[in-house]
């Protein structure tokens, strides 16, 4: 797989994701599309029939103009940076914007989203829906602005299917890095040599990627802090990992490790499910 067609969700408070998307599209030689949602006006059920049609139309137009303004701003910034970006708007029912984006993302190589900002824009529902519903990798960008770079990548490896999928999805980015670290926990279940860190390093070597496997102390309950600590120690610019969840009433919800990483991350994270 190559990253040649990337999607980024833009809106108020998503500047960090937009900046990273413009940089990454240039680094990968990828086409970039910026998307903004136009959310359908919503009224309480008992008032829907009494709301004047003129007011509904006005609210639609305001939502549409707001999306246009966001996309114009993104396009102008991209132009000044020498990046070519396409823009699109998509309509979404109230509370269903995340589902609409997850469907849209299925026709792109990867989707770039911003981490939830405790003091600003919350993106938890969007991240979860896109991760579990798009079938594509998601690259989550910390809300704190940093200079984008891709010199060192850390792979969180447990030998599982979602981790394997994330590694496969990240191959174009791994090829750009000068350092790749494969991290496993000392008590991980995947002690099987068939899916060891060394086995993954051999596989990546076939792609011309030199990766160094290492095992870190810590229990399964300490995976998130262990990964984040090691990422800081090695100066990682990207973490690659499977996005884990569990079933609840036929819907996947974020697993504890995934949730903690998304909450505490300070470098971009590529997740696949």
C-alpha positions in Angstrom: 0.0 0.0 0.0 1.1 3.6 -0.7 -0.4 6.7 0.8 -1.5 8.6 -2.3 -4.9 9.8 -1.3 -5.4 11.3 2.2 -8.3 12.9 4.0 -8.3 15.4 6.8 -11.2 16.7 8.7 -11.1 20.4 9.2 -13.1 22.8 11.4 -12.7 25.2 14.2 -9.9 24.1 16.5 -8.3 21.6 14.1 -5.3 23.6 13.1 -2.8 21.1 14.3 -4.3 18.3 12.2 -4.5 20.6 9.1 -0.9 21.6 9.5 0.3 18.0 9.8 -1.9 16.9 6.9 -0.4 19.5 4.6 3.1 18.5 5.6 2.5 14.8 5.3 0.9 15.0 1.9 4.0 16.7 0.6 6.3 14.2 2.3 4.4 11.2 0.8 3.6 12.9 -2.5 -0.1 12.3 -1.8 -3.2 14.0 -2.9 -4.9 15.8 0.0 -8.6 16.4 0.5 -9.9 18.6 3.3 -13.5 17.8 4.4 -15.9 19.9 6.5 -19.3 18.8 7.8 -22.5 20.7 7.2 -24.7 19.6 10.1 -28.5 19.5 9.6 -30.4 21.9 11.8 -32.0 20.1 14.7 -35.1 20.9 16.8 -36.8 19.0 19.6 -39.4 16.5 18.2 -42.3 18.4 19.8 -41.3 21.6 18.0 -40.3 20.3 14.6 -43.7 20.8 13.0 -43.9 24.4 14.3 -40.5 25.7 13.1 -40.9 28.0 10.1 -39.4 26.7 6.9 -37.7 30.0 6.4 -35.8 29.5 9.7 -34.8 26.0 8.8 -33.5 27.2 5.4 -31.6 30.1 7.1 -29.9 27.7 9.5 -28.9 25.4 6.7 -27.4 28.3 4.8 -25.5 29.4 7.9 -24.1 25.9 8.4 -23.1 25.7 4.7 -21.4 29.1 4.8 -19.5 28.2 7.9 -18.1 25.1 6.2 -17.3 27.1 3.1 -15.3 29.6 5.3 -13.3 26.8 7.0 -12.5 25.2 3.7 -11.5 28.5 2.1 -9.2 29.2 5.0 -7.6 25.8 4.7 -7.1 26.2 0.9 -5.5 29.6 1.3 -3.1 28.3 3.9 -2.3 25.3 1.7 -1.7 27.6 -1.3 0.7 29.8 0.7 2.6 26.6 1.7 2.8 25.4 -1.8 0.4 22.5 -1.2 -2.4 21.5 -3.5 -5.5 20.4 -1.7 -9.0 19.6 -2.8 -12.0 20.5 -0.6 -15.4 18.9 0.0 -18.4 19.3 2.2 -20.5 16.5 3.5 -24.0 16.7 5.0 -24.6 15.0 8.3 -27.6 14.6 10.5 -27.3 15.8 14.1 -25.2 13.4 16.1 -24.4 11.4 13.0 -21.4 13.4 11.7 -19.0 10.7 12.9 -20.8 8.0 11.0 -20.8 10.1 7.9 -17.1 10.7 8.1 -16.4 7.0 8.7 -18.2 6.2 5.4 -16.4 9.0 3.6 -13.0 7.7 4.8 -13.5 4.3 3.2 -12.5 5.8 -0.2 -9.1 7.2 1.1 -5.8 5.7 2.0 -5.8 7.3 5.5 -7.7 9.9 7.5 -6.0 12.5 9.6 -7.9 13.6 12.7 -7.0 15.7 15.7 -6.8 14.5 19.3 -9.6 15.8 21.6 -8.7 19.1 23.2 -9.9 19.1 26.9 -10.2 22.9 26.6 -11.6 23.0 23.1 -12.9 20.7 20.4 -13.9 17.1 21.4 -13.3 14.5 18.7 -13.7 11.3 20.7 -16.8 10.1 18.8 -15.3 10.9 15.5 -12.1 9.1 16.2 -13.9 6.0 17.5 -16.3 5.9 14.5 -13.6 6.4 11.9 -11.2 3.9 13.5 -13.8 1.1 13.8 -16.0 2.0 10.9 -13.8 3.1 8.0 -11.6 0.0 7.5 -8.8 2.4 6.9 -5.9 3.7 9.1 -6.4 6.8 11.1 -3.6 9.2 12.0 -4.3 11.1 15.1 -2.5 14.4 15.7 -1.9 16.0 19.2 -3.8 19.2 19.7 -0.6 20.8 20.8 1.2 22.2 17.8 4.6 20.8 17.0 6.9 20.9 14.0 6.0 17.9 11.9 8.8 15.4 11.2 9.2 11.7 10.7 12.7 10.6 11.7 11.9 8.0 14.4 8.9 5.7 14.5 7.9 3.4 17.4 5.8 0.3 16.7 3.8 -1.1 19.5 3.8 -4.8 18.8 2.0 -7.7 20.5 1.7 -10.1 17.5 -2.0 -9.5 17.2 -4.0 -9.0 14.0 -4.7 -5.3 14.6 -1.1 -4.5 15.2 -0.1 -6.4 12.0 -2.7 -4.4 10.1 -1.3 -1.1 11.5 2.3 -2.1 10.5 1.2 -2.9 7.0 -0.7 0.4 6.7 2.3 2.3 8.0 4.9 0.9 5.6 5.1 4.0 3.5 5.8 6.1 6.6 8.3 3.6 8.0 10.2 3.8 4.8 10.6 7.5 5.3 12.0 7.2 8.8 15.7 6.8 9.7 14.9 4.9 12.9 12.3 2.3 13.6 11.8 0.7 17.0 9.6 -2.4 17.7 8.5 -2.4 21.3 6.9 -5.4 23.1 6.0 -5.7 26.8 7.9 -8.3 28.8 4.7 -10.3 29.8 2.9 -10.0 26.5 0.9 -13.0 25.3 2.7 -13.1 22.0 5.9 -14.9 23.1 5.4 -17.2 20.1 8.6 -16.9 17.9 6.3 -16.9 14.8 5.1 -13.4 15.7 8.0 -12.1 17.8 9.5 -8.6 17.5 12.4 -10.3 15.8 10.1 -11.9 13.3 8.5 -8.5 12.5 12.0 -6.9 12.1 12.9 -9.7 9.6 9.7 -8.9 7.7 10.3 -5.2 7.6 13.9 -5.9 6.4 12.4 -7.4 3.3 10.9 -4.0 2.6 14.3 -2.3 3.1 13.4 -1.0 6.6 15.8 -1.6 9.4 14.0 -2.0 12.7 15.3 -2.8 16.1 13.1 -5.0 18.4 13.2 -4.5 22.2 11.2 -5.7 25.1 10.2 -3.3 27.9 9.3 -4.3 31.4 5.8 -3.8 32.5 2.5 -5.6 32.8 -0.4 -5.5 30.3 -2.1 -2.9 32.6 0.9 -0.6 32.1 1.1 -0.7 28.3 0.1 2.9 27.6 2.4 4.6 30.0 5.2 2.3 29.0 4.8 3.2 25.3 4.5 6.9 25.9 7.6 6.9 28.2 9.7 5.0 25.6 8.4 7.2 22.8 9.7 10.2 24.8 13.0 8.5 25.6 13.8 7.7 21.9 12.4 10.9 20.5 9.7 9.2 18.5 7.9 11.3 15.9 5.1 8.7 15.3 3.7 5.7 17.2 2.2 2.8 15.2 -0.3 0.6 16.9 -3.5 -1.4 16.6 -6.6 0.4 17.7 -8.3 -2.0 20.2 -11.9 -2.1 21.3 -14.5 -4.5 22.6 -18.1 -5.2 21.7 -20.9 -3.5 23.5 -24.4 -4.1 22.2 -22.9 -4.8 18.7 -20.9 -1.6 18.7 -17.2 -1.4 19.2 -15.9 1.0 21.9 -12.4 2.0 22.7 -10.4 -0.4 24.8 -8.5 0.9 27.9 -5.1 1.1 26.3 -6.3 2.8 23.1 -8.3 5.3 25.2 -5.3 6.1 27.4 -3.0 6.6 24.4 -5.5 8.9 22.7 -5.9 10.9 25.9 -2.2 11.2 26.8 -0.4 11.2 23.5 2.1 13.9 22.7 3.2 12.6 19.2 1.1 11.5 16.3 -0.3 8.0 16.4 -1.3 5.8 13.5 -3.9 3.3 14.4 -5.6 0.6 12.5 -8.4 -1.8 13.5 
